[in-house]
Each structure stands twice: as structure tokens, then as C-alpha cells.
Amino acid sequence: MKRKYDIFLVDADGTLLDFHASSLASLKAAFKAFKREWKEEYEEEFFSLNDELWQKLERKEITRERLLSSRFPEFLDRVGEDDIPGDKFNEKYIAYLSRHPQYYPGAEEFLDKLRSAGKVYIVTNGTYAVQSSRFRICGLDKKADGIFVSEKIGCDKPGEAYTEYVVSHIPGFDKRRAVWIGDSVTADISAANAAGIDSVWFNPDNLDTGGKGFPDYEGDSYAEILEILQIS
């Protein structure tokens, strides 16, 4: 099959950047700042809550403001550290998170390969100040032809308004030449499905979609995705 894609819409966190590792380090740094002991069970508690809140945001059940204002007070209450002010804890967490991005092994080379075959646009949910800082520090802003952060746009993936904004701000966009690459079935694959854009699900853990999205292709590594896209 002849390669036909030269417009690559690529998710950031969970696809290129190891957000879990950065977030975990940020949590530990925040606890240290408050001179509190980190306990291993905190990790599962936080990420379970965080995933739940972001999924609610994707379904438009809560606002971004509600997510950000309630996340740490609820987390700290769950782990018995509710005497720490949630807003102050959030400040410490965000300050560290903004300065410590981490690529997955091979992610930079993967981006370079995509750019050799066309234009790369980063499509990401998140807080603009945090994402722009992280992307600048790790050089992702130099490896992309455009970056679309949900807070800056004013709407989130997988909403149609987000996708419409993205495609309307890509010069000469043609969905027949575009492919959306991401790790989230509910955010990336669902957005691509709704817009009629082909998609590749980055699925290194070999998960099941659970019927929440329908990727055209699936790869468990960057090498497999490049093979699917016929990029060498």
C-alpha cells in the first residue's frame, strides 16, 4: 500500500511524553516541600482519581476549573493529609511538573521520522502554561509544525469544537492525508472517529478499546507505527 499520510496529528502525554513519570516525581516533590512522608499507596490513589476526573472532563461532566480546583483537596483528603491546603499543594506540584518533562525512549527519533514524511502537529489537552513550559524545555516545540493546547483553544479533546479549531488552523488541511496518533481511546481515537480522520492507536500495553473508540490501526511501539505508515 502506498503511503498517503503527510499530516500527522500527534498526542503528547502518554504518546510522546511520559506524563506518569513526570507527575509522580512532581507529587513526591510537593510532599517533600511540605515535609511530609511519601507513601507508595499514594501513587495509585492519585492516578485513579486524576484519570477519573479527566475522563469526566472529556465527557463534559465537569469543567476544567472544577477539575483543577477539586483534584488535590480530594486527593489529600483520601490519603489523610487534608491539613495541607489543596491550592498550595497544587502550586508546588505544577511548578515542578512544568520544569521536568520526560520523553519516552525513542519518542524523539519517532518525531524526526514523522517530520521527514510531512508536517507534525501536537494535539493535547492540558493547561497552557504547564504544557508550553514542558514542551519548550524538552524541545518538543522545535520538533512540531504547530501545537494545539486545549486550554488555549478553550475546548478539550475529543470535542468537535477542538478538532474543528485544529483542522481550520492547519494550512491546506486535507483529512484524506491526515492521521491522528495517540494513546487515549476516549480522547484521541474518539476525536478522530468523529471527524472522519484515520487514526493509529499507540497501545504499548496491549489494552482493549472497551468499545470506546475504533482505531484504523494499532501499534504497540513506534517502530510498528512507522511500519504501518510506511515511513522508513
C-alpha positions in Angstrom: 0.0 0.0 0.0 1.4 3.4 -1.0 1.9 5.8 1.9 -0.7 8.5 1.8 -0.3 10.4 5.0 1.7 13.6 5.3 -0.3 15.4 8.0 0.3 13.9 11.5 -1.8 14.9 14.5 0.1 13.6 17.4 -0.9 13.5 21.1 1.8 14.5 23.7 1.2 12.9 27.1 1.1 9.2 27.1 2.2 9.1 23.4 5.5 11.1 23.3 6.0 12.2 26.9 5.9 10.0 30.0 3.4 12.1 31.9 3.0 9.4 34.6 6.7 9.6 35.5 6.8 13.4 35.5 3.6 13.6 37.5 4.8 11.1 40.1 8.1 13.0 40.5 6.1 16.2 41.0 3.8 14.6 43.6 6.9 13.4 45.6 8.5 16.9 45.3 5.3 18.5 46.6 5.1 16.2 49.6 8.8 16.9 50.3 8.1 20.6 50.1 5.5 20.2 52.9 7.9 18.0 54.9 5.6 15.0 54.6 6.4 11.4 54.1 5.6 9.9 50.7 3.8 6.6 50.8 3.8 4.2 47.9 0.0 3.7 48.0 -0.4 7.4 47.2 0.6 6.7 43.6 -2.4 4.5 42.8 -4.8 6.8 44.7 -3.8 9.9 42.8 -3.7 8.5 39.3 -7.0 6.7 39.8 -8.6 10.0 40.8 -6.8 12.0 38.1 -7.9 9.6 35.3 -11.4 9.7 36.6 -11.5 13.5 36.6 -10.0 13.8 33.1 -12.5 11.3 31.7 -15.3 13.3 33.3 -13.9 16.4 31.6 -13.8 14.6 28.2 -17.5 13.7 28.7 -18.2 17.3 29.6 -19.5 16.2 33.1 -17.2 18.8 34.8 -15.4 21.9 33.8 -11.6 22.3 33.7 -11.9 24.8 36.5 -13.7 22.2 38.6 -11.1 19.6 37.8 -8.2 21.7 38.8 -9.8 23.1 42.0 -11.1 19.8 43.3 -8.3 17.4 42.4 -5.8 18.0 45.2 -8.2 18.7 48.0 -10.0 15.4 47.2 -6.7 13.5 46.8 -5.2 14.9 50.1 -8.4 14.1 51.9 -8.3 10.5 50.6 -4.8 9.9 51.8 -5.3 11.6 55.2 -3.3 14.7 54.5 -6.2 17.1 54.4 -4.5 19.7 56.6 -2.3 20.6 53.6 -4.1 23.3 51.6 -5.0 21.9 48.2 -4.3 25.1 46.4 -0.8 25.4 47.9 0.0 21.8 47.2 -1.2 22.3 43.6 1.3 25.3 43.2 4.2 23.1 44.3 3.1 20.2 42.0 2.6 22.5 39.0 5.9 24.3 39.5 7.8 21.0 39.4 5.7 19.5 36.6 6.3 22.5 34.4 10.1 22.0 34.6 10.5 18.3 34.3 9.2 16.7 31.1 10.4 13.3 30.1 10.3 11.7 26.6 9.6 8.0 26.3 12.7 6.2 24.9 12.6 6.6 21.1 10.0 9.3 21.0 12.3 12.0 19.6 13.5 9.7 16.8 9.9 8.8 16.1 9.0 12.5 15.7 12.0 13.1 13.4 10.8 10.2 11.2 7.3 11.7 11.0 8.7 15.1 10.1 10.8 13.6 7.4 7.5 12.5 5.8 5.3 15.5 6.4 4.0 18.0 8.9 3.6 17.2 12.6 1.0 18.9 14.8 0.8 18.3 18.6 -2.8 17.9 19.8 -3.0 17.9 23.6 -5.3 18.5 26.5 -3.8 20.4 29.4 -3.1 23.7 31.0 -1.4 26.1 28.5 1.3 27.4 30.9 2.3 24.0 32.0 2.3 22.4 28.5 4.1 25.3 26.8 6.8 25.2 29.5 7.3 21.5 29.3 7.4 21.5 25.5 9.9 24.3 25.4 12.2 22.6 27.9 12.2 19.3 26.1 12.4 20.9 22.7 9.1 19.5 21.5 8.1 23.0 20.3 11.0 22.8 17.8 10.0 19.3 16.6 6.4 20.3 15.7 5.0 22.5 13.0 2.2 23.5 15.3 0.9 22.9 18.8 -2.7 22.9 19.9 -3.3 23.0 23.7 -6.9 22.6 24.8 -6.9 25.4 27.4 -5.5 27.9 24.9 -8.2 27.0 22.4 -11.0 27.0 25.0 -12.2 23.4 24.5 -11.0 19.9 25.0 -10.4 16.7 23.1 -12.5 14.8 22.0 -15.0 17.6 21.5 -15.8 18.6 17.9 -15.0 22.2 18.6 -11.4 21.3 19.5 -11.0 19.3 16.3 -12.6 21.9 14.2 -10.3 24.5 15.6 -7.2 22.3 14.9 -8.1 21.5 11.3 -9.1 25.0 10.5 -5.7 26.3 11.6 -3.6 23.8 9.6 -2.7 25.3 6.2 -4.1 23.2 3.4 -5.6 20.6 5.7 -7.0 17.5 3.9 -8.3 14.8 6.1 -7.5 12.2 3.4 -3.8 12.9 4.0 -4.1 13.1 7.8 -3.7 10.6 10.5 -4.3 11.0 14.3 -1.8 9.2 16.6 -2.5 8.9 20.3 -2.7 6.6 23.3 -6.2 7.6 24.5 -9.1 5.8 23.0 -11.6 8.2 24.6 -9.7 11.4 23.7 -7.6 10.8 20.6 -9.3 7.9 18.8 -12.8 9.1 19.5 -11.9 12.6 18.2 -10.5 11.1 15.0 -13.6 8.9 14.6 -16.0 11.8 15.0 -14.1 13.9 12.4 -13.6 11.1 9.9 -9.8 11.2 10.2 -7.8 8.0 10.1 -6.2 7.0 13.4 -3.4 5.0 14.9 -3.8 3.8 18.5 -0.5 3.8 20.3 -1.1 0.8 22.6 2.2 -0.4 24.2 0.3 -2.2 27.0 -1.9 -4.1 24.5 -5.1 -3.0 26.1 -8.6 -3.4 24.7 -10.6 -0.4 23.5 -13.7 -1.5 25.5 -15.8 -0.3 22.6 -15.0 3.4 23.4 -13.2 4.1 20.1 -12.4 2.4 16.8 -8.8 2.9 15.6 -8.0 2.2 12.0 -4.6 0.9 13.0 -2.9 -0.1 16.2 0.8 -0.3 17.2 2.5 -1.2 20.4 5.7 0.6 19.5 7.0 3.5 17.5 8.6 1.1 15.1 5.3 -0.7 14.4 3.5 2.6 13.8 6.2 3.8 11.4 5.8 0.4 9.6 2.1 0.9 9.4 2.6 4.4 8.0 5.3 3.1 5.6 7.9 5.5 6.9 11.4 4.3 7.0 
